[in-house]
């Protein structure tokens, strides 16, 4: 079967970089389908396919309408929440209306968590399933032979929106507090620079930890794996998640996570991460993972066991079942 995989991204290279796109594209190909990746409405008009697989409810209405006109089946997936963690009703009226129309038009909607699905409120799409995102555990693996370093890691794009949502300023303060009793530790913040990079640098300077923090910018997949495999902890509280893939990737590499009890994080991770609700509690969590090797090992094992619930194989099985149910 020929499948049009559509996501409105600025660069097709992102299909091979953004993990949730890559996992689904690989799954479709492993199921024996030909996949054509499309990132513009213009190209969407020209492509010939047997099925449309669409990422993001906000951009789904046009390909959904096109598929209806062509008599082709559609699968739509993505997240419902707004940038400030609101639900469907918090989107502007035009956006909300388009999202609802797209969900009604397609043959199947795939929601990435129960927490995110709940943000629909009373609205119900025509047909839906919960299909959790996935970690490729063939790639994200621990390096049991390599040593752990005195290193804390956070991965996030340095845009104002993302820095606020990922609570990076608070994380920097938590590391600064932790660093007073753990002066050998470094903090690597990885992710492409955006409109918040100067604010982040100012916060680091304000905390007096310029010599301990490395703003690494966008890093390669190889460097990402290397830093996750050698860190003592991954630090990432959040105001809102639809799934929280980065947390799962860190755990898959054997790195325990310090975060907060945001509802989706709790749904996906259970007791496999270390929760805190304040700068002081996150700092204390980092200290415990640093100072208590037995506790580190316990949290590492819990993390690895939890990740096995969200593998690419599991997501592929759901996608295969959904495609099969469409009777193509």
N, C-alpha and C positions, 0 to 999 in steps of 0.2 A: 504494500500500500504506500502511496505517496502522501506524505503529511507536510502541511505548511505549518511551521513553528513560528508564531508571530509574537514579537515583543517590540514595543516602540522605544528602542534604545538608539543613542546617537551614533554608535559604532558597532558593526557586526562582530568585532573582536571580543566584545563583551559576552557574546554567547559562549565563548571558550574560557572566559575569566570568571564571570559571576556563577557561583557554584550551583544555585538552584536552577538556572537555565541549563547549565552543563549536565547536571544529573538527569534532567528530563530528556534532553536531546540524546544523551547516551542510552537512556532506557528505551526510547523509541527505536533507536538503531539496533540495539541488542535484541529487541523483539522482532527484528527482521524488516522494519519499515525503512523506506527512503525518506529522509528528512531534508526539507528545504527551509533554511532559516531566512526570515524576512523581517526587516526592521522599519519599513516605511509603508504608508498607505498606497503610494504610487506603485511600488513593487507588488504589493498585495493584490492590486487589481489585475496584474498580468500573470501571476503564478497559477499553474494548474495543479490541482491536488485532489485527493480523495477525502481528506479530513483536515479541518483547521484546529490546531492546538494553540490556544491563546493565553498569554500571560498578562495579567492585570485586568481587574474588573473595570477600572477607569478608562481603559483604551479598547475594551472589548466590543462596544456596540457596533462599530463600523465593520470589522471582520465578521461579526455575528450576522449582521444584515446581509453582507455580501454572500455569506455561506447559505443563507436562506434563499436568496435569489438564484443561486447556483444549485440548490438542492443538495448541499453537502453537509455532513454532520459536523458538530463543533464540541470541543471541550474547552472550558474556561477555568483558569486558576489564578490565584493571587491572594492579596490581603485586603481586608475590608477597612481596617482602622485608619483614622486620619493621622496626620503627623503628630498631633498632640494627644493621641490615644483615644479620640472620640470614636463613636460608632457610625453606622451608615447615616443616621439622622443628622449627624453633625457636619456632613459634607454640604457644600453649597447646593442649592436646589437643582441647578442644571446638572451638576456632577452626579448628585444622588439619583436623579432621574435617568441619566444615561447608564449608570451602573446597574440600576434595577432593570432597565430594559434589556441590557446585555444578558443579565442572569436569567431573564425570562425567555430570551430568544434561543439560547444555546441548548444543546442536548444534555450536557452534564456540567455541573459546577463542582470543582474540587477546592475545598477549603483547607488551609494548611494547619489549622489547630481548632479545637473546640472553643477556646477563648476567643479567637478571631471570628469564628462563626457566630458566636453569641452577640457580636457587635452589629449583626443584621437587625437586632431588635425583633419586632413582630413580623417583619417582611420575610417571606419564604420564596426562594427561587423555584423554578419548575422541577428541577431534579438535581440532587447534590449528594456528595460524600465528603467525609473528612479524610484527607490524604496528606499525611504529615510530610513535610520536607525531609530531605535525607542527607546523610553524610556518606561519602564514598570511603568506607573503611579499608578499601584496598590501597588507598592513597594516604589517608589520614591515619597513621599508625604511630605507636610509641617507638622510641629508639632505646630499647632496654639496655643496650651496650654503652650508650653515651651518658656522660655525667650531667647532672642537673647543675645549672649555674645559679649564682645569686642574682636572679633576674625576674622581674615582673613584667607582664606584657598586656597591652591593650591594642586591639585592632579596630580602627574606625576612620571613616573619611572625615577630614577636618573642615567640614562645612558647619555653619552656625546651627542649622537644623539638626545635623547628626551629633554634633558636640553636645547640644542640649539634651537630645533624646538619650544618648548613651552616657550622660552624666559625667563627661570627661573632666570637667573642672573639679567636681567633687572627688573623682578618682585621683587626680593629681594631688589634692589636699590629703587624701587618705595615704597615698604613697609617701608624701612629705612627713606625715606623722609617723608612719611605720619606719621611715628612714632614720629617724632620730636614734632608735635603738638597734638599727640594722644598717650601719653606714656603708657596708660593702656592697649593698644591693644597687642595681641599676634598673631603670624603668624605660622600656622601649614602647613608644607609641607609633604604631605602623598604620599607614593609610594615606591616600592621596591628599595633597594640600588643597584647601579650599578657602572660602572667605572668612574662616575662623582661625587660620593659622597664627596670625598676629596676636589674637586674643589668648590663644593657648600658650604662646611664648611668654606673654605678659604674666599669665598665671604661674608659669614655671618660675619666672624671675621673682615674682611676689613671694613665692614659697621658699626661695633661696636654694633651689635644687638644680640649678642650671648644669652643674657638673655631673648630675646623676641621671638626667633624662635625655634620651636620644629620640628626636623626632625623625623617624626614618623615611617618611614619605611612602609612596607606593612601592611595595616590594614584590619580587617575583614569587611564583608559587614555591619554588625551591627554598627561598629565604623564609617564606611564611612557615613552611613545614619545619625548617631548622629551628626557628625561634620558638615555635610552639612545643617542640620536642625537648628543648633544653631549659625552659623556664621553670621556675619554682611555682608560679601561680599565674593564672589569667584573671585579670581584674576588669569586670564590666557590669556594673549596675545599669539599669535602664528604666526609663519612664514608660516605655511601651514596646512590646514585641508582638509580631504575628506568629513567630516560631522561635527565633533566636539561634540561627545557624552557627554563628561564630562561637558561641558557648559550647555547642556540640563538637565542633571541630577541635577546640582546645582539649576537651575531655578525650576525644578519640586519639589524640597525640599523647595521652597520659598526663596531661597537666590539669590539676585541680582548679576549680573556678570559684572566685569570690564575687558574689552578685547580690541582688536584692529580691524580695519576694513579690515581684511584679507577677500578675496572675498567669500569664502565658509561660513565663520562666518556671513557675511552680508546676504548671501542668506538664510541661515537657521534661523537667529535670527531677521532680520529686526531691528525695533527700540526697541526690548525687552531687550537689553543689553546696557551698558554704554561704549561708544567707546573712545579710546584715542590712540595717536600715539607716545607717549613719556613717559619717566619715570615721568616727571612732570605732564602730563595729567592723567596717571593712579593713581598717588598719589592724585591728586585733585578729581578724581572720588571716590576713597575710602573715602576721607574726606567728600564729599557731602552725600554719603550714611550713613556715621556715624553721621553727624551733622544735617541732614534735615530729620526728621522722615516722613514727608508727601511725600517727594521724594522717600524715601525708600519704602513706601507703594505703590506708583505708579509703581515703577520699579518691585516690587514683583508681582503685579497684571499683568503687561504686560508679565512678564516671564512665569507665570502660564498659561496665555491665549495662548501664543506662543507654549508651550510644547504640548498643546492639538492637534496640527497639526501633531505630530510625536509620536503617541502612538503605542504600540505593536499591538493593534487592527487594526490600519491602515496598518501597515506592513504585518500583517497576511492576510488581505484582498487582498493585491497585490499578495502575494505568492499563495494564494488559486486560484486567477484568472489565474495566470501563469500556475500552475499545471493543471488546468482545460482546458486551451487552448492547452495543449500538447496531448490531446486525449488519455490518458492512460486508 
